[in-house]
Amino acid sequence: MDSPIPFQDLNLLPDPSSTAVMTAATSPKTATGINSSFNKFVDTGKLLTPKLEPKLEPFDDLFETRESQQPQSVQQPFLSTPSSNFFSNTDFSQTPFSDQNHTPLSQSSSISSDKDNVYSEFYRISQLFRSAFGKGLQSYGDADVEVVDPDAQAIVPVPEENQISTVVVSKRRYDKRSSELVRVTDLGVEDQRYFRDVVRRTRMIFDSLRVLSTAEEEKSPGLMRRLRGDLRASSLMRERGLWLNRDKRIVGSIPGVHIGDLFFFRMELCVVGLHGQAQAGIDYVPASQSSNGEPIATSIIVSGGYEDDEDAGDMIIYTGHGGQDKFSKQCMHQKLEGGNLALERSMHYGIEVRVIRGMKYAGSVASKIYVYDGLYRILDCWFDVGKSGFGVYKYKLLRIDGQAEMGSSILKFAENLRTKPLSLRPSGYLSLDISMKKEAVPVLLFNDIDNDQEPLYYEYLVRTVFPPFAFHQSGSGTGCSCVTSCVHDCFCAMKNGGEFGYDQNGFLVRGKPIIFECGPFCQCPPQCRNRVSQKGLKHRLEVFRSRETGWGVRSLDLIHAGAFICEYAGVVLTREQAQVFSMNGDTLIYPNRFSDRWAEWGDLSQIYSNYVRPSYPSVPPLDFAMDVSRMRNVACYISHSTSPNVLVQFVLYDHNNLMFPHLMLFAMENIPPLRELSIDYGVADDWSGKLAICN
């Protein structure tokens, strides 16, 4: 390799007779640290040659990336100044190769006649498989896949100009991923807000597509094989050029991605550009694409997939990739190439890497969750004996000081806080349940700043109190006649425009002017999929004292994007009553002043050009207020933000009067534990008295 400092190439098999001889040009530290350990595995016999394998996740095997196989033109700058445009579209062209030297199959000229027959039979079988696979994709509704039926059954290799190279011909063509390394620094406040908003909206599209894809597949129960919602969402976004940070390889922090942000799918990491590999645990610029001919690592995923990994939080002993069997057991020695070499080169040049931790989380929609924990520096690299007796490369990483608290640490703290709050916080709790067991889960009250105890002075209200005439003017009581659970052609589905507002997991599919849930006149059971918000609070919330916003609300649980949080409860007043109460200085909430954030959830206008914002069922202008001056619930303490993570969705279930809907709150994004909840009140300071969260 063309390194400014000599570094011994450990990919070369040493001569047994000369293993004790060190070249004068080799760095003393390198020769002593790595080769001394490496020679432990070199006997007089033959050294096993390991195979190079990425660190894989078992549920990510349905998607492939091929950046490392595609050479690009050499970029001149090694680390350059970022351009003004960080976001563009790219993907990878796909060409079959016959060997590790990237020799096209059609150009291999040294294959024997026996191998010709083997390859011919291989291609005949693969063509049949691909043809069947392509037809299967079409049956699942993927209209972008074109199937070419192989009529000829060739028994000898056909010249490239006369043969069909692939049977499934994709119409999608994407640009290659950039290899230019940049570092983004010194962003102003407005730039930070801009990039954060871009990331939030991109993730909202991903979550909306994923939930919608799952809901659409539920309408086709006859499908034998279902495409994962995250793969479908990422594929559609890539087609529309909505993947972020593809025209630059960013070293260090990604603009708009904060420490502690949570992701449920590996593909979402690819979409935002935090980690560009759908399967491999090490993301790097290959040597063939690097300006100096050396690979450079940019991010890693620590998920405990290798038995020799050691994770102490701020310090990590990370094991390189390769040498594992299908049961994730080490069976061969690792080699210093690919991602392993990229980590060593990043250590050599002092380039930091992003660390994403993968961990299991109870109640998650996926088998793992991924949390971004910040930047680490690689301090050391050595070759060691693994627990299975095979040689592995190890890297010591240390977290850079001055960063926000690790998201993984907050997750563990919140998990312990749910079971033993007084042990972790001996002082500060004013109440362990201000709802007095009216809610299904306790609502905590915490203040370690001052002596304010205001939330204790209000009567806790679980549901909104409507005037009696709201029920009398709602028409005749009608409902569905479903027995086990509502189906897509039942009465309640028709009231919602032919589709339910929620998927089978209870997540909001798309925002609507109003959603009709099953009510007291329906025959379906309480566990019906169309009974979500009426079941009440299910996340453990905490009202806490904040120096910035006064009183705020946060969750001790992880809240999924699209999940129901709670109702905004109060006592409903007519216009005349509201005028009297406002003169007395009482605190009133006007539902018609909330911003229409519901329209953003499920907004796929960037995916489908003919997308139309939902307008059915329509809701007349709301002409009532809610008094929360004496009775209120936890939602009344949620702070205001112009970039909220919670939306207001109007819902009806106990009556059919469109003039008096319930105000139900749903998550607009994945909300980590102990992150403050926020709503866009519209004109917060003028009428709600809520202080705004600085964006």
Secondary structure as the mmCIF struct_conf table of DSSP 4:
data_model
#
loop_
_struct_conf.conf_type_id
_struct_conf.id
_struct_conf.beg_label_comp_id
_struct_conf.beg_label_asym_id
_struct_conf.beg_label_seq_id
_struct_conf.end_label_comp_id
_struct_conf.end_label_asym_id
_struct_conf.end_label_seq_id
BEND BEND1 PRO A 4 ILE A 5
TURN_TY1_P TURN_TY1_P1 LEU A 10 ASN A 11
BEND BEND2 LEU A 12 LEU A 12
HELX_LH_PP_P HELX_LH_PP_P1 LEU A 13 ASP A 15
HELX_RH_3T_P HELX_RH_3T_P1 PRO A 16 SER A 18
TURN_TY1_P TURN_TY1_P2 THR A 19 ALA A 20
TURN_TY1_P TURN_TY1_P3 ALA A 24 ALA A 25
BEND BEND3 THR A 26 THR A 26
HELX_RH_AL_P HELX_RH_AL_P1 PRO A 28 THR A 30
HELX_RH_PI_P HELX_RH_PI_P1 ALA A 31 ASN A 35
HELX_RH_AL_P HELX_RH_AL_P2 SER A 36 PHE A 38
HELX_RH_3T_P HELX_RH_3T_P2 ASN A 39 PHE A 41
BEND BEND4 THR A 44 GLY A 45
HELX_LH_PP_P HELX_LH_PP_P2 LYS A 46 LEU A 48
HELX_LH_PP_P HELX_LH_PP_P3 PRO A 50 LEU A 52
TURN_TY1_P TURN_TY1_P4 PRO A 58 PHE A 59
TURN_TY1_P TURN_TY1_P5 ASP A 61 LEU A 62
HELX_RH_3T_P HELX_RH_3T_P3 GLU A 67 GLN A 69
HELX_LH_PP_P HELX_LH_PP_P4 SER A 73 GLN A 75
BEND BEND5 GLN A 76 GLN A 76
BEND BEND6 PHE A 78 LEU A 79
STRN STRN1 SER A 80 SER A 80
BEND BEND7 SER A 84 SER A 84
STRN STRN2 PHE A 97 PHE A 97
BEND BEND8 SER A 98 ASP A 99
TURN_TY1_P TURN_TY1_P6 GLN A 100 ASN A 101
STRN STRN3 PRO A 104 PRO A 104
HELX_RH_3T_P HELX_RH_3T_P4 LEU A 105 GLN A 107
HELX_RH_AL_P HELX_RH_AL_P3 SER A 113 SER A 139
TURN_TY1_P TURN_TY1_P7 TYR A 140 GLY A 141
TURN_TY1_P TURN_TY1_P8 ALA A 143 ASP A 144
STRN STRN4 VAL A 145 VAL A 147
BEND BEND9 ILE A 155 VAL A 156
HELX_LH_PP_P HELX_LH_PP_P5 PRO A 157 PRO A 159
HELX_RH_3T_P HELX_RH_3T_P5 GLU A 160 ASN A 162
BEND BEND10 GLN A 163 GLN A 163
BEND BEND11 SER A 165 SER A 165
BEND BEND12 VAL A 167 VAL A 167
STRN STRN5 VAL A 168 SER A 170
HELX_LH_PP_P HELX_LH_PP_P6 ASP A 175 SER A 178
STRN STRN6 LEU A 181 ARG A 183
HELX_RH_AL_P HELX_RH_AL_P4 VAL A 189 GLU A 218
TURN_TY1_P TURN_TY1_P9 LYS A 219 LYS A 219
TURN_TY1_P TURN_TY1_P10 PRO A 221 GLY A 222
BEND BEND13 MET A 224 ARG A 225
HELX_RH_AL_P HELX_RH_AL_P5 GLY A 229 GLU A 239
TURN_TY1_P TURN_TY1_P11 ARG A 240 GLY A 241
BEND BEND14 LEU A 244 ASN A 245
BEND BEND15 ASP A 247 LYS A 248
STRN STRN7 ARG A 249 VAL A 251
BEND BEND16 GLY A 252 GLY A 252
HELX_LH_PP_P HELX_LH_PP_P7 SER A 253 ILE A 254
TURN_TY1_P TURN_TY1_P12 PRO A 255 GLY A 256
TURN_TY1_P TURN_TY1_P13 ILE A 259 GLY A 260
STRN STRN8 LEU A 262 PHE A 263
BEND BEND17 PHE A 264 PHE A 264
HELX_RH_AL_P HELX_RH_AL_P6 ARG A 266 VAL A 272
TURN_TY1_P TURN_TY1_P14 GLY A 273 GLY A 273
BEND BEND18 LEU A 274 LEU A 274
BEND BEND19 ALA A 278 GLN A 279
BEND BEND20 GLY A 281 GLY A 281
STRN STRN9 ILE A 282 VAL A 285
TURN_TY1_P TURN_TY1_P15 ALA A 287 GLN A 289
BEND BEND21 SER A 290 SER A 290
TURN_TY1_P TURN_TY1_P16 SER A 291 ASN A 292
BEND BEND22 GLY A 293 GLU A 294
STRN STRN10 ILE A 296 VAL A 302
BEND BEND23 GLY A 304 GLY A 304
BEND BEND24 TYR A 306 TYR A 306
TURN_TY1_P TURN_TY1_P17 GLU A 307 ASP A 308
STRN STRN11 GLU A 310 ASP A 311
BEND BEND25 GLY A 313 ASP A 314
STRN STRN12 MET A 315 THR A 319
BEND BEND26 HIS A 321 HIS A 321
STRN STRN13 GLN A 324 GLN A 324
TURN_TY1_P TURN_TY1_P18 LYS A 326 PHE A 327
BEND BEND27 SER A 328 SER A 328
STRN STRN14 GLN A 330 GLN A 330
BEND BEND28 MET A 332 MET A 332
BEND BEND29 LEU A 336 LEU A 336
TURN_TY1_P TURN_TY1_P19 GLY A 338 GLY A 338
HELX_RH_AL_P HELX_RH_AL_P7 GLY A 339 TYR A 349
TURN_TY1_P TURN_TY1_P20 GLY A 350 GLY A 350
STRN STRN15 VAL A 353 MET A 359
TURN_TY1_P TURN_TY1_P21 ALA A 362 GLY A 363
BEND BEND30 VAL A 365 SER A 367
STRN STRN16 ILE A 369 VAL A 385
TURN_TY1_P TURN_TY1_P22 LYS A 387 SER A 388
BEND BEND31 GLY A 389 PHE A 390
STRN STRN17 GLY A 391 ARG A 399
HELX_LH_PP_P HELX_LH_PP_P8 ILE A 400 ILE A 400
TURN_TY1_P TURN_TY1_P23 ASP A 401 GLY A 402
HELX_LH_PP_P HELX_LH_PP_P9 GLN A 403 MET A 406
HELX_RH_AL_P HELX_RH_AL_P8 GLY A 407 THR A 419
HELX_RH_AL_P HELX_RH_AL_P9 PRO A 421 LEU A 424
BEND BEND32 PRO A 426 SER A 427
STRN STRN18 TYR A 429 SER A 431
BEND BEND33 LEU A 432 LEU A 432
TURN_TY1_P TURN_TY1_P24 ILE A 434 LYS A 437
BEND BEND34 GLU A 439 VAL A 441
STRN STRN19 LEU A 444 PHE A 446
BEND BEND35 ASP A 448 ASN A 451
HELX_RH_3T_P HELX_RH_3T_P6 GLU A 454 TYR A 457
BEND BEND36 TYR A 458 TYR A 458
STRN STRN20 GLU A 459 TYR A 460
BEND BEND37 VAL A 462 ARG A 463
STRN STRN21 VAL A 465 VAL A 465
HELX_RH_AL_P HELX_RH_AL_P10 PRO A 468 HIS A 472
TURN_TY1_P TURN_TY1_P25 GLN A 473 GLN A 473
BEND BEND38 SER A 474 SER A 474
BEND BEND39 SER A 476 SER A 476
BEND BEND40 VAL A 483 SER A 485
TURN_TY1_P TURN_TY1_P26 HIS A 488 ASP A 489
BEND BEND41 CYS A 490 CYS A 490
HELX_RH_AL_P HELX_RH_AL_P11 PHE A 491 LYS A 495
TURN_TY1_P TURN_TY1_P27 ASN A 496 GLY A 497
BEND BEND42 GLY A 498 GLU A 499
BEND BEND43 GLY A 501 GLY A 501
STRN STRN22 TYR A 502 TYR A 502
TURN_TY1_P TURN_TY1_P28 GLN A 504 ASN A 505
BEND BEND44 GLY A 506 GLY A 506
STRN STRN23 LEU A 508 LEU A 508
BEND BEND45 ARG A 510 ARG A 510
BEND BEND46 PRO A 513 PRO A 513
STRN STRN24 ILE A 515 PHE A 516
TURN_TY1_P TURN_TY1_P29 PRO A 520 PHE A 521
BEND BEND47 CYS A 524 CYS A 524
TURN_TY1_P TURN_TY1_P30 PRO A 526 GLN A 527
TURN_TY1_P TURN_TY1_P31 ARG A 529 ASN A 530
HELX_RH_3T_P HELX_RH_3T_P7 SER A 533 LYS A 535
BEND BEND48 HIS A 539 HIS A 539
STRN STRN25 LEU A 541 SER A 546
TURN_TY1_P TURN_TY1_P32 ARG A 547 THR A 549
STRN STRN26 GLY A 550 SER A 555
BEND BEND49 LEU A 556 ASP A 557
STRN STRN27 ILE A 559 ILE A 559
TURN_TY1_P TURN_TY1_P33 ALA A 561 GLY A 562
STRN STRN28 PHE A 564 GLU A 567
STRN STRN29 VAL A 571 LEU A 573
HELX_RH_AL_P HELX_RH_AL_P12 ARG A 575 MET A 583
TURN_TY1_P TURN_TY1_P34 ASN A 584 GLY A 585
STRN STRN30 LEU A 588 ILE A 589
HELX_RH_3T_P HELX_RH_3T_P8 PRO A 591 ARG A 593
BEND BEND50 PHE A 594 PHE A 594
HELX_RH_3T_P HELX_RH_3T_P9 ARG A 597 ALA A 599
TURN_TY1_P TURN_TY1_P35 GLU A 600 GLY A 602
TURN_TY1_P TURN_TY1_P36 SER A 605 ILE A 607
TURN_TY1_P TURN_TY1_P37 SER A 609 ASN A 610
BEND BEND51 PRO A 617 PRO A 617
HELX_LH_PP_P HELX_LH_PP_P10 PRO A 620 LEU A 622
STRN STRN31 ALA A 625 ASP A 627
BEND BEND52 SER A 629 ARG A 630
STRN STRN32 MET A 631 ARG A 632
HELX_RH_3T_P HELX_RH_3T_P10 VAL A 634 TYR A 637
HELX_LH_PP_P HELX_LH_PP_P11 ILE A 638 ILE A 638
STRN STRN33 SER A 639 HIS A 640
BEND BEND53 THR A 642 SER A 643
BEND BEND54 ASN A 645 ASN A 645
STRN STRN34 VAL A 646 LEU A 652
BEND BEND55 TYR A 653 ASP A 654
TURN_TY1_P TURN_TY1_P38 LEU A 658 MET A 659
BEND BEND56 PHE A 660 PHE A 660
STRN STRN35 HIS A 662 ALA A 667
BEND BEND57 MET A 668 GLU A 669
STRN STRN36 ILE A 671 ILE A 671
TURN_TY1_P TURN_TY1_P39 PRO A 673 LEU A 674
HELX_LH_PP_P HELX_LH_PP_P12 ARG A 675 ARG A 675
STRN STRN37 GLU A 676 GLU A 676
HELX_LH_PP_P HELX_LH_PP_P13 LEU A 677 LEU A 677
STRN STRN38 SER A 678 ILE A 679
BEND BEND58 GLY A 682 VAL A 683
HELX_RH_AL_P HELX_RH_AL_P13 ALA A 684 TRP A 687
TURN_TY1_P TURN_TY1_P40 SER A 688 SER A 688
HELX_LH_PP_P HELX_LH_PP_P14 LYS A 690 LEU A 691
STRN STRN39 ALA A 692 ALA A 692
HELX_LH_PP_P HELX_LH_PP_P15 ILE A 693 CYS A 694
#
